Each structure stands twice: as C-alpha cells, then as structure tokens.
Amino acid sequence: MKTYSKLILLTALFISSCSESFFELEPSNNVTTEKVYKTAEDFNIAVVGCYSKLQGQVGFYTECCEYRSDNMYLTAPTAGTQDRYDIDRFVETASNGLLADYWENFNNGVYRCNLVLEQINDANIDGKLKNQYKGEAMFIRAWTYFNMYRIWGGVPTTRKPVSVSEALNIGRSSDEEMFNLIAGDLKQIVDESLLPDSYSGNDVGRITLGAAQTLLGKVYLTFHKNEEARNVLSQVIDKYSLLPNPGDVFDVNNKNNREIIFAVRFNKDVVDEGHGYWHSVSNPANATQSPQLLACYTEGDLRKDLISYTLAESNVYIFKKFYDVKNATTSNTGNDQILLRYADVLLMYSEALNEIAYSNSPTSPALQRLNEVHTRSCSSSIDISSLPDKDSFRRAIMLERQREFPYEGHRWFDLVRMGYAKEVMAAIGHNIDDFQLLFPIPKSEIERINNPDLLWQNPRYK
C-alpha cells in the first residue's frame, strides 16, 4: 500500500527517541512533540509508526501459538532454534530470548500508540481524521495488550507515555484491569464509531470499525463474556463474506478481499517492507507440521492442500497458503499477515451461541454459522445428530478452527480459551500443568524492576 510503504520509512525520524524496550524508553518530555504533532500528516506518520510495529510480530504467532500447540513441532534443536524448541516442548525458562524480544516489541508498540493518544485530543485537525487516528492507535494498543495478556496474564500497563523512572514503578495489572483496558478501548471505538466501515484509495487496509468489533468479540470470548461476544459479533455478520475458494483468501494478487477484516500489510516491492519466505524448508520430508494437523482433515477438504508444500525456488519449498514470488530487486516476498477474517467471525459467533445455550435444532444459528465455514471447503455439512450436547458442539468448533486457521496464529489461544489445552497436548505426549498455560515473564524485566511486589514471575518458572 503506497501510504504505508512510504510513510513507514519516515516514522524513524518521527519517533527516533524510542528504543526497543518499554523500560528503556526516553522520558516522554524528551520527545519534541511541540514540533512534530501539529498537522494531520504528522499524526498520520505517527499512526503508521504504530502499524509498523505489527510487522515485527509475525514470529510471535508462529513461536507462541503454532509451535506451542499441536500444529507444529521440532524433533531436536538446531543452531538458532533452541528457544523455539524449548517453547515447543514446554521447557522454556525466563531467559528465553524470543519471549524477551516480544516483550520489548509489544511495549515499544504501546509507547508509540500512547504518544499519539496523548496529543490527538488537542490536535487542530479535521474531526473525522482525529477520530480515525485515535481509533487506530487505540485498536493497536488494545491488540498489543491482548496478546500480552494471552501469553503472560496481567502485565504492567499504561495509557500514557512514561519516563524511565515512572516505568520502573508500574506493577502488573489484574485480570479485571487488563479486561477493562483492552475491552474499554475497543468498546469506545465501537460505541463512538471512531473508525470508518471502509476506506478508499491508498488507505485501503487500515483498521476499520468491523475490525474493532471483531477483536472486541474475541476479547469477550477470551474473558468468557459470551453474551457480550454474541452481541458485538452479530454486528459483523454479513458485513463481510466468505470467498468461494479458501485458497483465494491468501492469494497475494487478491489482497484486501471481502473476507479480510484486518491484515498486517507487507510490500515486497519496497526495500524493508517485504519479508522472507514463511515456513520454508529445503526438503518437505523435514517439515515441522505435525501428524495431528495433517490427520485432522476429512477426505476432500480443500484446506488440506493449502498446507502442502510447493517449490518456490531451487531447494526451497513453502506452503501453498503462503506462496509468493520474490521481487528480483528486494529479494523479498509480500504476503500480508491476516489477523482477522470473516471465517473467524462466523466460528466465534457460533461458539458464543453454543456457550450461552446449546441447541439441538438442525436450523440453529450456531450450526448454520459453523456449517457456512465447513461447507465452503467440504462437500457435506455437519449434522446436529453428531453433536448431541454443548461439549461435543464446542469440540466441533475447535476442530473446525484447527482446519481453517493453521499457521495463522490461533491454535494455542483457541485451546486455552476453550479449555482443551491440557487434554490436547497430553494426547501428543506433553503432560502440562495449569501454570504452563502462561509463559514466563522475561528474566531481564524481572531484574530491571527488581521488586516482586510490582513485577513477579508467573508460578513455577525460573
């Protein structure tokens, strides 16, 4: 996207006072906000800087969601993969470098959002643009804290830029405080319609009202507020639609299609705006996809072919789902990372309805939405007679989600939210305890705060 491709390169000048760690950020009064937060273009550049942090989080969904689950595995560590192997095998410690990197990335992203939100209310710019920029920054902050909550539980939070000394005195938030912050931001976006339903021209792909509603629904489900999830997700039903062929959703020549609600944008034609191949291997026999994932598909399911390998270049194979041709100049590919799409809405809506009240009706809305996703890829529908109670219906949704979203960063979070993580992992030889539903707080942050009353380690981690 032209807007992002050019402006992301300018954000370094705009936010150069920000280092990578939340606890190493320059004091906010060192940022020359009186000089840079003036025009609509200033705020646009700053907001694009918030978006740019999302590009550095692709690995998070692979390491902490796919490898953590029964979708991917490593048989042994190799050079550079010890931290990944430890996460995959549930033996990670607080010294895991990947977790430290994500902590820094997330908190620096929050800092960027807070810089925008601190200045935006007093900005002398068009009211519609002011609402949009405010809504985008609030969404990205909510998304970031939501991811942090899902892997660490309560973390230190802030709604404003803070100095180093202030940061060292911020303690972990409770579950209730995390919910109020995350859902509160998203609910404000929705209730006040801060974001538009769609964009045109160079702005296509920015965060929309539908994205805020969808993420709010996911947050409600995670905190087991099922009626609230149903209510907000119902507002997204029929705003988008499924593509007839699931493979078309991921076609790099079909970006921003009508199934995509929000994706992190990449552009292989611009230096530093593309990425390397995702999940590439030199030999498909050495694949990291699990036998359990491959076995979960029924005969004829179109989605299974998407996770088969295809030759990308000499001795390099990638999933058909993420196929792209490298740009000859930048040597990068440009797949977008899809974070929210309509199939997710339909399955979350079905989940919320089932959690509220199981129905054995063959015409129930819950079954209807589940089958919309299922029959897009399969020749026959799911019969309610095979789902005689709430638990069997929930398991059918869980299975459908595994088939629908492999390598998109959903599986581990789905297993935890739906209550099946320990059971599913035990089936593949990992007998985990409750404490392993969360990850350890990075040791570097524990040592930096050096106050267990403010920042304590999650139980049983060292």
LINZIDA-V493171 format. One record per backbone hydrogen bond with DSSP energy under -1.0 kcal/mol. CO is the residue of the C=O (numbers start at 1). NH is the residue of the N-H. Records with the same first field share a line. If there is no record, write none. Layout:
CO=NH ; NH
//
This chain:
1=5
2=6
3=7
4=8
7=11
10=14
11=15
15=18
21=24
27=30
28=31
31=33
32=35 ; 36
33=37
36=38
39=43
40=44
41=45
42=46
43=47
44=48
45=49
46=50
47=51
48=52
51=54
54=57
57=61
58=62
59=63
60=64
61=66
62=67
66=72
71=290
78=81
81=85
82=86
83=87
84=88
85=89
86=91
93=96
94=443
96=100
97=101
98=102
99=103
100=104
101=105
102=106
103=107
104=108
105=109
106=110
107=111
108=112
109=113
110=114
111=115
112=116
113=117
114=118
116=120
120=123
123=125
126=130
127=131
128=132
129=133
130=134
131=135
132=136
133=137
134=138
135=139
136=140
137=141
138=142
139=143
140=144
141=145
142=146
143=147
144=148
145=149
146=150
147=151
148=152
149=153
151=439
155=173
163=167
164=168
166=169
167=170
174=178
175=179
176=180
177=181
178=182
179=183
181=185
182=186
183=187
184=188
185=189
186=190
187=191
188=192
189=194
196=209
200=203
201=204
203=206
208=212
209=213
210=214
211=215
212=216
213=217
214=218
215=219
216=220
217=221
218=222
219=223
220=225
221=224
225=229
226=230
227=231
228=232
229=233
230=234
233=236 ; 237
236=239
245=248
247=250
251=254
257=260
258=241
259=342
262=339 ; 340
264=337
267=270
270=273
273=267
275=333
281=317
283=286
284=287
288=73
290=294
291=295
293=296
298=301
301=304
304=307
305=308
306=321
308=320
310=318
313=316
316=312 ; 313
317=281
318=310
319=322
320=323
327=331
332=327
333=275
337=264
340=261 ; 262
341=344 ; 345
342=346
343=347
344=348
345=349
346=350
347=351
348=352
349=353
350=354
351=355
352=356
353=357
361=364
364=368
365=369
366=370
367=371
368=372
369=373
370=374
371=375
374=377 ; 378
377=302
383=386
384=387
389=393
390=394
391=395
392=396
393=397
394=398
395=399
396=400
397=401
398=402
399=403
400=404
401=405
405=408
410=414
411=415
412=416
413=417
414=418
415=420 ; 421
420=424
421=425
422=426
423=427
425=430
426=429
430=432
433=436
434=437
435=438
442=446
443=447
444=448
445=449
446=450
451=454 ; 455
454=172
458=461
//
